[in-house]
Amino acid sequence: MNFRAEIDVMPLKALLDPQGKAVSNSMGNLGLPEIGNVRIGKHITLEVEASTKEAAHKKVDEACKKLLCNQIMEFYEFEIFGN
């Protein structure tokens, strides 16, 4: 079966996010001073072939740990869609 995974990779909350800080600082210049504490990360969509949803979950978790996420600086969460 084919499953689809939606993965979000974000900087750890304890670490500085320079991109997010730059965007936060720019919000006032855009007339949006109410917006702050912006954090910028990655959104990844992929398809995985697996016999069950649980097997797909394990494969996506492995891909995140081995390649998609630098766990020293980032954390990830994902959702699996399909049967």
C-alpha positions, -999 to 999 in steps of 0.1 A, spaced: 0 0 0 11 36 -5 10 60 23 17 98 24 36 114 52 35 151 61 66 160 81 74 192 99 110 199 109 116 228 132 145 243 151 147 233 188 129 259 209 160 264 230 181 274 200 182 308 182 164 308 149 181 336 129 156 334 100 126 335 123 141 364 142 147 384 110 111 378 99 98 387 134 118 420 133 104 428 99 68 424 109 67 459 124 79 474 92 51 457 73 25 471 97 21 439 115 36 445 150 12 420 166 31 391 150 62 379 167 82 349 178 83 336 143 101 302 139 110 290 104 114 253 96 108 228 68 77 210 56 83 177 38 58 155 20 67 120 8 51 87 -2 61 54 13 51 19 3 45 -3 33 22 -32 42 6 -13 72 3 22 85 25 11 115 52 -1 91 50 32 71 53 51 104 85 32 113 100 39 78 93 76 80 106 79 115 138 62 103 141 86 74 137 116 97 163 103 121 189 94 94 185 121 68 156 146 71 163 161 106 195 172 124 184 161 158 212 182 174 194 214 163 159 203 151 129 183 161 104 167 139 68 155 139 48 138 112 14 123 103 8 94 80 -22 94 56 -37 64 39 -53 31 47 
